[in-house]
Amino acid sequence: LTLTVIGFPLLAAALLGARQLGKLERIRARALLDVTVDEPSPLPMRGGADGFVAQVWMSVKDPVGWRSMLYELIRLPWGIATFTITLTGLFVAWPVLPFIVRGLANADRAMVRALLSPSDELERRIAELESDRGVVVDTAAADLRRIERDLHDG
């Protein structure tokens, strides 16, 4: 029970936080690396009786949150490594330092494009269809209840 009652909501909160950190990293990439990365589609919000459980499950299944989490886990050692290489190159290999820094920045650009950009149009379309499916199911259930009521009333 601890895993499901505490673990899943905590994991969902961490993934939502990683999504927000990904948004900040996209802003950093735009400003410092001159990389334009589109924003991913937002998570659809659901209400109702099972709203909290559905929202937690949707957050856990979110591929954008998982890719953002992976980016943040890679970014910490990558930032330390680039700082160390640049500082060492400043004293040891200063004639080739611009080429080294450019190569490190290109690797950072590639990492941002690979992990923080929306995966493709198909993922957005799938998310849109999933949200539309819920609306269609609710509408069909309401129509069915209306037909049942009309038949019962004669």
Secondary structure, 3 states (H helix, E strand, C coil): CHHHHHHHHHHHHHHHHHHHHHHHHHHHHHHHHCCCCCCCCCCCCCCCCCHHHHHHHHHHCCHHHHHHHHHHHHHHHHHHHHHHHHHHHHHCCHHHHHHHHHHHHHHHHHHHHHHHCCCCHHHHHHHHHHHHHHHHHHHHHHHHHHHHHHHHHC
